[in-house]
């Protein structure tokens, strides 16, 4: 874990992460107090332009590689995006992309879907082997699982998915999450 990365400074300023899943959210994300942006929507044609706008506004930009249209899920796509978009980091569920991102010195966020006890076991094993810079767990409304992963892993935890209100944010932070990713604009301003 790279504790000197700007991610930790920004998440300390504001633990709410603006997750953009629609291009109409870009201007509002820029105007929001959120210091970190997760790009969950985009394509090979607009990614460089969007990430530049966000970076120029002072935001840290993390791209969810699994959700970008027109990019393969191979390492060469990550290398292309790294060189053309000047990202701060990537989010992915794919181990091969996490390994390549680490080689490219990008901040890595491994996304885990906690669906059952098997996915929990596999997720813990994967994180211990890959050693990403942070982990995002979904759904983020399970404080008990956040506490368990915080205890089990020596990696900052971000919660996301199904975060509906201030109470969900507070519960996640109290359970040990360092940040909350959400596309709900009203939460960006908590």
Backbone bond lengths (Angstrom), bond angles and torsions (degrees), N, CA, C in turn:
res aa  C-N    CA-C-N  psi(-1)  N-CA   C-N-CA  omega(-1)  CA-C   N-CA-C  phi
1 X - - - 1.452 - - 1.523 108.87 -
2 X 1.316 115.65 134.80 1.469 121.11 -179.33 1.528 109.03 -100.97
3 X 1.318 116.14 91.38 1.465 120.29 -175.07 1.524 113.15 -70.11
4 X 1.331 117.74 -9.82 1.464 120.40 179.64 1.534 112.30 -94.35
5 X 1.312 118.52 3.49 1.463 121.52 -179.87 1.538 109.65 -70.20
6 X 1.339 117.89 144.29 1.470 121.10 179.49 1.530 113.95 -55.90
7 X 1.326 117.76 -21.88 1.467 121.32 177.21 1.524 110.42 -52.58
8 X 1.334 116.97 -44.52 1.459 120.50 -175.15 1.526 112.24 -70.15
9 X 1.315 116.89 -34.81 1.467 120.04 174.87 1.531 110.16 -65.45
10 X 1.336 115.83 -47.45 1.467 120.21 -176.68 1.526 111.79 -67.25
11 X 1.340 117.43 -40.57 1.469 120.11 -179.42 1.532 109.84 -68.28
12 X 1.345 116.50 -26.63 1.456 120.77 175.35 1.520 112.34 -71.44
13 X 1.322 116.59 -31.40 1.463 121.46 177.86 1.529 110.26 -72.71
14 X 1.344 115.96 -44.47 1.463 120.81 -179.21 1.526 108.84 -149.67
15 X 1.338 118.42 114.62 1.455 120.42 -177.31 1.532 114.42 -77.43
16 X 1.322 117.66 -3.37 1.459 120.34 179.00 1.522 109.09 -88.51
17 X 1.331 116.11 128.80 1.462 123.39 -179.95 1.517 108.25 -109.97
18 X 1.326 116.85 125.33 1.462 121.08 178.47 1.531 108.55 -77.77
19 X 1.317 116.19 115.67 1.460 121.70 177.45 1.525 107.59 -98.98
20 X 1.326 116.52 114.85 1.470 121.58 -176.03 1.521 108.97 -96.54
21 X 1.329 115.90 114.07 1.454 120.63 177.10 1.532 112.30 -116.99
22 X 1.334 115.15 14.61 1.463 121.93 179.48 1.537 106.92 -155.96
23 X 1.319 117.18 133.79 1.474 120.22 -177.88 1.521 113.10 -61.90
24 X 1.309 118.00 -21.90 1.462 120.88 177.78 1.526 112.05 -70.37
25 X 1.328 117.61 -8.87 1.463 121.79 -178.64 1.532 112.46 -91.26
26 X 1.326 118.11 -8.60 1.464 121.26 -172.20 1.530 112.33 -61.57
27 X 1.324 117.83 -50.95 1.469 120.48 -178.61 1.525 111.51 -61.30
28 X 1.318 116.07 -41.09 1.462 118.81 -179.93 1.527 110.83 -68.31
29 X 1.325 117.72 -36.40 1.472 120.54 176.97 1.526 110.35 -64.39
30 X 1.325 116.62 -39.51 1.464 120.64 177.86 1.528 110.12 -63.84
31 X 1.325 117.38 -41.33 1.463 121.64 -178.70 1.531 112.77 -76.10
32 X 1.321 117.26 -16.95 1.467 121.39 -175.67 1.527 111.37 -73.26
33 X 1.326 116.34 163.59 1.465 119.60 176.33 1.537 113.38 -77.13
34 X 1.328 117.72 -1.91 1.467 120.88 179.54 1.525 109.85 -64.33
35 X 1.304 116.10 133.93 1.463 122.40 -179.43 1.526 112.02 -92.33
36 X 1.341 116.25 -19.94 1.465 122.50 -175.94 1.514 109.43 -123.87
37 X 1.336 115.01 138.34 1.464 121.44 179.68 1.526 108.65 -121.10
38 X 1.328 116.38 132.06 1.459 122.53 169.76 1.523 107.01 -104.31
39 X 1.328 117.01 116.00 1.470 121.40 176.05 1.517 108.38 -86.12
40 X 1.324 116.03 112.70 1.458 121.86 -179.05 1.521 111.86 -106.17
41 X 1.324 116.63 -2.04 1.458 121.29 -177.72 1.518 107.80 -142.38
42 X 1.308 116.15 140.10 1.449 121.27 178.10 1.503 109.69 159.86
43 X 1.316 114.46 179.85 1.459 118.47 179.14 1.518 109.80 -149.98
44 X 1.286 114.72 174.35 1.461 121.71 -175.74 1.529 112.04 -60.19
45 X 1.336 117.53 -24.77 1.460 121.14 -177.32 1.527 113.32 -81.97
46 X 1.335 118.13 -29.35 1.469 119.12 -174.87 1.527 114.70 -116.53
47 X 1.300 117.81 -3.93 1.458 120.69 -173.93 1.529 113.18 -61.69
48 X 1.327 117.37 -44.00 1.472 120.25 -179.41 1.532 110.81 -63.48
49 X 1.324 116.90 -43.32 1.475 121.17 -179.48 1.527 111.13 -65.18
50 X 1.327 117.20 -46.35 1.459 121.12 -178.52 1.526 110.42 -64.78
51 X 1.329 116.78 -46.03 1.461 118.57 -178.86 1.532 111.08 -64.48
52 X 1.323 118.22 -35.55 1.473 121.37 177.19 1.533 110.59 -63.64
53 X 1.335 116.98 -45.39 1.477 120.28 178.13 1.527 111.06 -58.06
54 X 1.318 115.67 -44.19 1.458 119.75 -178.69 1.531 111.02 -67.76
55 X 1.318 116.94 -43.97 1.471 121.01 179.15 1.527 110.28 -64.31
56 X 1.332 117.52 -41.67 1.466 121.11 179.26 1.527 112.11 -62.15
57 X 1.334 116.53 -23.87 1.466 120.03 178.72 1.533 111.79 -86.86
58 X 1.320 116.52 1.80 1.456 120.23 177.22 1.520 115.15 92.62
59 X 1.316 117.39 6.85 1.461 121.19 -178.86 1.531 110.55 -87.63
60 X 1.320 116.49 152.24 1.460 121.33 168.00 1.527 107.18 -85.97
61 X 1.325 116.54 138.10 1.467 121.00 -173.95 1.526 110.34 -119.58
62 X 1.322 114.41 125.11 1.454 122.68 176.65 1.526 107.97 -123.13
63 X 1.325 116.81 127.97 1.461 121.80 -176.64 1.520 109.59 -105.29
64 X 1.322 114.87 131.60 1.466 119.89 175.03 1.524 107.43 -83.27
65 X 1.318 115.88 100.34 1.465 122.32 -173.64 1.520 112.99 -61.45
66 X 1.316 118.53 -31.72 1.456 121.39 -177.26 1.531 112.35 -69.46
67 X 1.325 116.92 -18.67 1.469 120.78 -174.03 1.526 114.44 -106.65
68 X 1.326 118.36 -2.95 1.460 121.56 -178.22 1.533 110.49 -80.00
69 X 1.319 115.76 127.47 1.462 121.33 179.96 1.527 110.82 -76.20
70 X 1.312 115.85 142.35 1.460 121.39 175.37 1.511 114.37 85.13
71 X 1.317 117.09 -2.21 1.464 120.70 177.41 1.524 108.26 -108.28
72 X 1.309 116.22 137.76 1.455 118.97 174.82 1.518 108.10 -74.92
73 X 1.278 116.06 169.56 1.467 121.27 178.72 1.526 109.93 -93.81
74 X 1.330 116.40 22.62 1.454 121.51 -178.93 1.526 110.74 -98.03
75 X 1.315 114.89 162.84 1.468 121.73 -176.75 1.526 112.53 -60.84
76 X 1.330 117.71 -32.44 1.468 120.10 -178.62 1.534 110.76 -63.79
77 X 1.309 117.69 -33.23 1.469 120.74 177.17 1.532 110.23 -65.45
78 X 1.315 115.65 -40.44 1.461 120.08 177.81 1.530 110.99 -64.47
79 X 1.319 116.22 -41.23 1.460 120.48 178.57 1.535 110.43 -63.20
80 X 1.326 116.94 -41.66 1.466 121.72 177.87 1.531 110.23 -61.37
81 X 1.310 117.01 -49.05 1.466 121.60 -178.84 1.529 110.26 -62.88
82 X 1.309 116.82 -40.53 1.460 121.30 179.27 1.529 111.61 -60.34
83 X 1.311 116.92 -41.19 1.467 121.25 -177.57 1.526 112.92 -78.82
84 X 1.311 118.27 -31.28 1.466 120.59 -173.98 1.524 113.89 -97.92
85 X 1.320 118.02 -21.32 1.467 119.71 -173.73 1.523 114.29 -112.22
86 X 1.316 118.76 -9.48 1.466 122.90 177.81 1.529 111.54 49.32
87 X 1.316 115.40 54.93 1.461 122.42 -178.33 1.525 111.12 -77.35
88 X 1.313 115.25 160.30 1.459 120.48 172.68 1.523 110.46 -86.87
89 X 1.329 116.24 -25.15 1.451 119.08 -179.78 1.504 111.94 179.19
90 X 1.333 114.03 179.85 1.460 120.93 -178.68 1.521 110.61 -131.16
91 X 1.311 113.36 155.97 1.461 123.13 174.20 1.519 105.50 -119.41
92 X 1.314 117.32 134.88 1.457 119.91 177.14 1.522 110.28 -163.17
93 X 1.311 115.31 158.50 1.459 121.89 171.66 1.526 110.07 -96.12
94 X 1.317 117.49 -9.52 1.462 122.62 -171.65 1.529 112.15 -89.79
95 X 1.310 114.86 121.86 1.465 121.72 -178.07 1.526 111.34 -61.56
96 X 1.346 117.27 -41.48 1.469 119.88 -178.96 1.525 111.31 -62.09
97 X 1.333 117.62 -37.51 1.465 120.36 178.29 1.529 111.55 -71.90
98 X 1.312 117.34 -35.84 1.473 120.22 176.83 1.528 110.26 -62.61
99 X 1.325 116.41 -44.22 1.468 120.09 179.15 1.525 111.19 -61.98
100 X 1.338 117.01 -44.91 1.464 120.59 -179.86 1.534 110.42 -65.98
101 X 1.322 117.17 -40.95 1.471 120.76 179.32 1.523 110.73 -60.77
102 X 1.319 116.89 -39.05 1.464 120.10 177.74 1.530 110.01 -64.78
103 X 1.332 117.09 -39.52 1.473 120.73 177.09 1.528 111.02 -61.83
104 X 1.340 116.32 -34.28 1.459 121.92 -179.47 1.533 111.85 -84.94
105 X 1.321 116.70 3.81 1.459 123.77 179.38 1.527 112.86 63.75
106 X 1.321 116.60 31.46 1.460 121.72 174.37 1.526 108.92 -89.45
107 X 1.309 116.32 148.94 1.460 121.85 173.75 1.521 106.70 -69.30
108 X 1.332 116.55 130.87 1.463 119.95 -175.42 1.523 111.12 -112.24
109 X 1.328 114.74 132.77 1.458 121.94 174.46 1.527 106.75 -122.34
110 X 1.326 115.06 116.22 1.458 120.25 178.99 1.519 108.55 -91.12
111 X 1.319 115.62 124.18 1.463 120.75 -179.20 1.521 108.74 -92.86
112 X 1.334 115.61 127.44 1.456 121.98 178.87 1.520 109.74 -118.67
113 X 1.313 115.83 133.23 1.460 121.92 173.45 1.524 107.35 -101.25
114 X 1.319 117.19 115.83 1.460 122.04 -179.49 1.527 108.84 -93.41
115 X 1.315 114.91 94.07 1.463 120.81 -176.39 1.520 112.78 -100.30
116 X 1.338 116.01 -31.75 1.456 121.51 -178.06 1.523 108.33 -161.95
117 X 1.330 116.56 -178.25 1.470 119.38 -176.75 1.526 111.98 -66.06
118 X 1.322 118.33 -30.81 1.460 120.82 178.10 1.529 110.98 -67.17
119 X 1.328 117.33 -43.45 1.469 119.64 178.50 1.533 110.57 -66.22
120 X 1.316 117.76 -32.29 1.460 121.48 175.93 1.530 110.37 -65.20
121 X 1.334 116.91 -49.00 1.469 121.46 178.48 1.520 111.75 -59.06
122 X 1.318 116.38 -48.06 1.461 120.93 -179.58 1.523 110.99 -63.60
123 X 1.323 116.57 -39.51 1.464 120.62 178.92 1.524 112.11 -62.52
124 X 1.324 116.52 -45.56 1.469 120.60 178.83 1.525 109.79 -61.01
125 X 1.314 116.76 -46.72 1.464 121.34 179.64 1.533 110.86 -59.99
126 X 1.321 116.40 -45.52 1.462 121.77 -178.63 1.531 111.95 -62.19
127 X 1.319 116.38 -46.36 1.471 120.60 -179.02 1.529 110.21 -63.71
128 X 1.308 117.01 -41.48 1.470 119.89 179.02 1.522 111.47 -63.43
129 X 1.326 117.30 -33.63 1.468 120.56 179.64 1.526 112.48 -79.97
130 X 1.320 117.74 -42.85 1.468 122.60 -174.92 1.526 111.72 -80.72
131 X 1.318 116.93 -37.26 1.463 123.30 -177.38 1.527 113.05 58.29
132 X 1.331 116.92 59.33 1.469 118.85 175.65 1.525 109.75 -67.53
133 X 1.330 115.64 168.53 1.461 120.29 178.86 1.522 112.02 -74.02
134 X 1.334 116.84 -27.76 1.466 122.70 178.06 1.518 108.07 -155.85
135 X 1.315 115.56 164.78 1.456 122.64 178.12 1.520 107.87 -126.99
136 X 1.328 116.26 135.61 1.462 120.92 172.31 1.515 107.10 -109.29
137 X 1.336 116.67 124.06 1.459 119.87 179.01 1.516 110.49 -108.66
138 X 1.332 113.75 139.00 1.452 121.20 178.04 1.516 109.60 -130.25
139 X 1.313 120.41 139.25 1.462 124.62 -2.83 1.523 111.26 -75.16
140 X 1.303 114.50 152.93 1.456 121.05 -174.84 1.516 114.44 -87.14
141 X 1.312 117.41 7.67 1.462 120.12 -175.70 1.531 111.92 -101.56
142 X 1.320 116.33 25.40 1.455 120.67 -179.55 1.537 108.84 -117.67
143 X 1.327 117.74 78.74 1.465 120.23 -177.36 1.528 113.29 -54.81
144 X 1.332 116.90 -34.59 1.465 120.22 179.92 1.536 110.45 -59.55
145 X 1.330 117.57 -41.62 1.464 121.42 179.46 1.526 111.04 -72.86
146 X 1.322 117.16 -33.89 1.462 120.80 176.23 1.516 109.61 -61.89
147 X 1.335 116.84 -46.04 1.469 121.25 178.38 1.532 110.69 -61.47
148 X 1.324 117.06 -43.49 1.460 121.31 -179.27 1.529 110.93 -61.82
149 X 1.329 117.08 -47.19 1.464 120.50 -179.60 1.526 111.41 -68.15
150 X 1.306 117.53 -36.99 1.472 121.46 177.36 1.531 109.69 -59.83
151 X 1.330 116.05 -41.44 1.461 121.43 -179.88 1.535 110.93 -71.72
152 X 1.313 117.27 -38.61 1.465 123.19 -173.88 1.530 113.35 -79.78
153 X 1.336 116.90 -32.38 1.464 121.39 -173.91 1.524 110.51 -116.09
154 X 1.288 116.23 146.76 1.461 120.63 175.48 1.533 108.53 -101.08
155 X 1.337 115.19 56.99 1.457 122.66 -175.56 1.527 108.01 -139.27
156 X 1.326 118.93 137.21 1.469 119.76 176.24 1.536 111.02 -59.08
157 X 1.312 115.42 139.08 1.463 122.42 -178.07 1.528 109.55 -107.28
158 X 1.331 115.35 131.69 1.460 123.57 172.45 1.526 105.99 -114.81
159 X 1.304 117.65 134.76 1.460 119.33 176.59 1.520 109.56 -108.24
160 X 1.300 115.94 146.77 1.463 121.48 179.70 1.515 109.66 -156.56
161 X 1.300 115.56 165.14 1.458 120.04 178.28 1.518 111.67 89.04
162 X 1.310 115.57 120.51 1.461 124.15 177.00 1.527 113.75 66.24
163 X 1.325 117.90 16.34 1.467 121.43 174.67 1.533 106.40 -74.12
164 X 1.327 116.20 115.87 1.466 120.06 -172.84 1.522 114.98 -109.86
165 X 1.354 116.85 -27.05 1.460 117.67 -173.46 1.527 111.37 -155.39
166 X 1.308 114.83 -179.93 1.463 122.33 -178.06 1.529 111.19 -58.59
167 X 1.311 116.70 -38.43 1.467 121.06 179.66 1.530 111.24 -60.03
168 X 1.335 117.81 -40.99 1.467 121.31 177.55 1.526 110.70 -63.06
169 X 1.334 116.60 -40.91 1.463 121.48 179.03 1.525 110.04 -62.96
170 X 1.314 116.72 -49.19 1.463 121.56 -178.18 1.532 110.66 -61.70
171 X 1.330 116.88 -44.85 1.470 120.27 179.98 1.525 111.33 -62.11
172 X 1.328 117.20 -40.92 1.463 120.27 179.53 1.521 111.53 -65.46
173 X 1.339 116.33 -43.92 1.464 120.10 179.28 1.530 111.02 -65.56
174 X 1.327 117.10 -40.90 1.466 120.59 178.75 1.524 111.57 -66.17
175 X 1.343 116.59 -27.93 1.469 120.53 179.55 1.522 112.03 -79.02
176 X 1.345 117.02 -9.69 1.458 119.54 175.88 1.511 115.68 119.78
177 X 1.325 118.57 0.93 1.464 120.39 176.71 1.526 109.55 -68.89
178 X 1.341 115.99 143.00 1.467 119.53 175.59 1.520 111.00 -89.61
179 X 1.328 116.47 -19.59 1.458 120.57 -178.32 1.512 111.36 -156.92
180 X 1.338 114.31 164.43 1.457 122.79 -179.55 1.514 107.69 -128.20
181 X 1.333 118.42 123.47 1.461 119.85 175.26 1.524 108.33 -100.50
182 X 1.319 115.57 133.14 1.456 119.66 -177.78 1.522 110.80 -153.99
183 X 1.312 115.41 146.88 1.464 120.97 174.18 1.530 110.63 -96.11
184 X 1.313 117.83 -1.13 1.474 122.01 178.39 1.531 108.80 -78.01
185 X 1.325 115.16 106.17 1.465 121.12 -173.76 1.525 113.16 -58.22
186 X 1.340 117.59 -35.20 1.463 119.31 -178.39 1.532 111.36 -63.96
187 X 1.309 118.30 -26.89 1.461 120.99 178.02 1.535 110.89 -77.68
188 X 1.324 118.18 -26.07 1.461 120.75 178.34 1.531 111.16 -56.82
189 X 1.326 117.22 -25.54 1.473 121.91 -173.97 1.536 113.37 -102.91
190 X 1.336 117.49 14.63 1.480 119.37 179.29 1.525 110.23 -69.09
